[in-house]
Amino acid sequence: MNDLVVRDASILMTCQPSQSDVLGLIAGGAVVIRDGKVAWVGPEAALPPDSSSLPILRANGGMVTPGLVDAHTHPIFGGERSREFAMRAAGKTYLEIAAAGGGIQATVVATRAASDEELLAAAEARLRRALACGTTTVEAKTGYALSVDGEARLLRLLATLASRQPVTIVPTLLGAHALPSERQADRASYVRECAGPMLDAATGLAHAVDVYCDEGAFTLDETRTILTAARQAGFAVRAHAGQFRDLRAAGLVAELGGLSADHLEKVSEEQAGRLAAAGTVATLLPGACVQLRLPPPPVEVLRAAGCMMALGTDMNPGSSMTESLPLQMWLATTHLGLTVEESWLGVTIIAARAAGRPEAGRLSPGAPGDLVVWDVAAPAMVPYHYGANHARVVVINGQPSPPPRASC
């Protein structure tokens, strides 16, 4: 049975903001989980009497938080691109590497050639590392097959992956990740496939549809065509927007009532205002931003506009080969300018909204029984002491499992 009482915490973070405390902190807090769902949260002194017979997980003075939510990942792919990392370290740019035959196209070749089991085994290992760092939910994109049948295959593998390991997966179709090399002379036809047959093939398999709208990727008009068709077909929508150039994709996602616009190194005050007005999340990806040596997103502009800001690892083989959300919290607070409180909300309740699983990322009655017991007693300790794994126990749906003591 997925029943549990978590007690003996120094502090419990609910991520249910109040006027006086944006993180919803409870000193000496406790949690009751029944049937895999949070049934009660409050001070340990007020634990319901009927919880006394439930199994106990003692935090031993540690901090308890919701399970972390990764709002942007690409976990299923073949091969690796460490050679490109070396090229970038030597001064080559992202676009120069792509023009030389690297980038997304290189991963497409490796992914198409890999067997189903090879792809599943590699993705499962990545999610184990994410789980070890406290992640219990991921938004997971396709995007490395770039054909109707290939993208449907990756969605089916994500469904299999969801059944093989405990991390919750919210699947996203990213057929418009790049123009496949064999379709360079057939661009308009490929866009029509992304807006038609590919959506048909993704029905019942994908929760959302994403488009990479940027310099060297898809235009704003092409993005509008694909995302409008996706919205009409019943999918949630999101976009890679403004990583290298502001093509106004953020405003388009907002116009369509989308979940999130992601990257946003280049986004105007006007576009930020449209995101805020629509309640569309601005998802920031510090790992990719820093690795590609890009200027940081205009956090002050996003904050002033009232945007909700989430964080994601951008787990992918080219620009951010990491599974660690705590590392993104360190980068967000030191390189991007987020506060500690903003970074915690960005990997919990706001990230859950961006991922399309708004019930996650919080500790309140009815939420999933996902939480982390940390070997720290204050929220700032996790991003402050970066590189160490402070996650002692990770609980998913009321089931605890001690994570391997990997670095995070």
C-alpha positions, -999 to 999 in steps of 0.1 A, spaced: 0 0 0 12 35 -8 6 49 27 32 68 46 38 94 74 68 116 70 78 132 103 108 146 123 115 173 97 133 205 107 113 223 81 87 213 55 82 232 22 47 230 8 53 253 -22 18 267 -15 27 304 -13 11 327 13 14 365 17 41 361 43 60 331 29 63 323 -8 76 287 -2 48 278 23 73 267 50 62 248 81 86 244 110 85 209 123 60 199 96 47 165 87 30 148 58 4 120 56 2 100 23 -27 76 17 -31 56 -15 -2 75 -31 -18 109 -25 -11 136 0 -39 133 26 -27 158 52 0 184 58 7 204 89 27 208 121 38 174 135 21 182 168 -13 182 150 -9 148 132 -43 132 128 -48 103 153 -57 79 126 -22 82 110 -5 65 140 -8 30 124 8 40 91 45 33 81 68 61 92 96 78 73 117 99 97 134 129 82 158 130 112 160 168 111 163 172 74 142 193 51 111 179 33 100 193 -1 78 183 -29 94 160 -55 111 182 -81 96 187 -116 118 191 -146 99 213 -171 121 207 -202 139 175 -211 150 155 -242 157 122 -225 154 97 -254 181 97 -280 210 77 -294 247 84 -292 266 113 -276 282 145 -287 313 150 -265 333 159 -295 311 189 -301 316 199 -264 353 200 -271 348 220 -303 327 245 -283 353 247 -256 378 256 -284 356 285 -295 332 271 -321 296 283 -318 264 262 -317 254 273 -353 290 267 -366 289 232 -352 255 225 -367 267 238 -401 296 214 -400 273 184 -397 269 183 -359 240 194 -337 206 179 -338 212 161 -372 240 141 -357 217 128 -329 190 121 -354 213 97 -373 223 80 -341 187 77 -328 174 63 -361 201 37 -360 196 26 -324 174 -3 -314 143 2 -292 161 -15 -263 192 6 -267 172 38 -266 151 26 -236 181 15 -216 199 48 -221 169 69 -212 161 48 -182 197 54 -169 192 91 -174 160 91 -154 176 71 -126 202 99 -123 175 125 -123 156 106 -96 188 104 -75 189 142 -76 152 145 -64 133 147 -97 100 128 -96 83 143 -128 97 152 -162 83 168 -193 99 146 -220 102 155 -256 108 135 -288 125 153 -317 154 131 -327 137 110 -354 121 138 -375 96 117 -395 60 107 -389 68 70 -381 100 79 -362 85 104 -339 56 81 -332 81 54 -324 98 77 -298 64 85 -283 57 48 -279 91 43 -263 84 71 -238 52 52 -229 72 21 -223 97 40 -203 70 54 -181 60 18 -172 96 6 -165 106 31 -139 90 54 -113 95 89 -125 63 104 -140 67 113 -177 46 139 -195 53 133 -232 57 161 -258 59 157 -296 88 177 -310 87 167 -346 95 203 -356 129 202 -338 148 207 -370 143 202 -407 156 167 -415 186 167 -437 168 146 -464 140 172 -465 160 204 -471 144 208 -505 110 199 -492 105 223 -463 69 232 -469 59 196 -472 76 187 -439 58 215 -421 25 202 -434 34 167 -421 42 182 -387 8 200 -388 -11 169 -400 -1 133 -402 24 136 -374 -3 150 -351 -26 121 -361 2 96 -352 8 113 -318 -29 112 -308 -32 93 -275 6 93 -271 16 129 -266 2 155 -242 17 185 -259 33 197 -291 65 218 -292 82 237 -321 117 251 -321 111 286 -334 144 304 -338 172 314 -362 183 283 -381 151 264 -371 115 271 -378 100 305 -387 72 322 -368 47 315 -396 57 278 -397 54 276 -359 19 292 -361 8 266 -386 20 237 -366 9 249 -331 -25 261 -343 -32 227 -359 -20 210 -327 -43 232 -305 -72 224 -328 -64 187 -325 -66 189 -287 -29 190 -277 -14 215 -253 13 236 -269 47 251 -261 77 263 -280 115 267 -279 115 305 -282 141 332 -283 173 312 -276 193 330 -303 169 355 -317 135 369 -307 111 358 -335 81 366 -312 73 329 -306 67 336 -269 38 359 -278 24 333 -302 24 306 -275 7 330 -252 -19 339 -278 -26 301 -282 -30 296 -244 1 275 -244 19 260 -214 53 275 -217 78 293 -238 113 280 -232 149 294 -233 140 331 -237 176 345 -237 162 369 -263 128 381 -254 114 416 -254 94 434 -227 63 433 -249 67 395 -253 72 391 -216 40 410 -210 21 387 -233 34 356 -214 23 371 -181 -11 382 -193 -18 347 -207 -5 328 -176 20 310 -199 52 300 -180 86 313 -189 108 282 -187 145 291 -183 173 266 -191 204 277 -173 226 247 -183 222 254 -220 225 291 -216 258 289 -197 273 261 -219 265 279 -251 279 311 -236 247 330 -243 236 362 -225 212 352 -197 175 357 -201 163 392 -190 151 380 -156 144 415 -144 121 421 -174 103 388 -169 99 395 -131 87 430 -137 61 417 -162 48 393 -136 59 361 -155 59 328 -138 95 314 -142 102 276 -143 135 259 -146 145 228 -167 177 209 -172 172 208 -210 187 173 -206 200 167 -242 232 154 -259 243 187 -274 239 217 -252 230 205 -217 240 169 -209 228 168 -173 200 153 -153 205 175 -122 179 201 -112 198 212 -81 226 222 -104 202 243 -125 191 260 -92 227 270 -85 231 283 -121 198 301 -119 207 319 -86 243 327 -95 242 333 -133 206 342 -142 197 363 -112 168 343 -96 163 344 -59 165 311 -39 128 312 -35 122 317 -72 145 288 -80 126 265 -56 92 275 -71 108 271 -105 115 234 -99 83 226 -81 48 242 -85 56 265 -114 75 237 -132 46 214 -128 23 240 -145 48 243 -173 51 206 -177 13 201 -179 9 183 -146 -3 211 -123 -12 188 -95 25 180 -89 52 201 -74 34 209 -41 26 193 -8 -11 198 -2 -41 174 1 -49 157 -32 -14 162 -46 7 132 -57 26 116 -28 59 127 -43 85 143 -20 122 145 -11 139 143 22 171 164 21 201 163 43 199 200 49 179 223 72 174 254 50 162 259 14 194 279 4 216 250 12 207 230 -19 218 256 -45 245 269 -22 264 236 -18 262 226 -55 276 194 -69 268 174 -38 238 152 -36 217 163 -6 187 141 -15 186 114 12 152 97 2 129 103 -27 93 93 -24 70 87 -55 34 80 -50 41 72 -13 69 47 -21 103 57 -7 136 47 -22 170 59 -10 187 74 -41 223 64 -49 247 90 -35 256 104 -69 267 140 -73 240 165 -84 
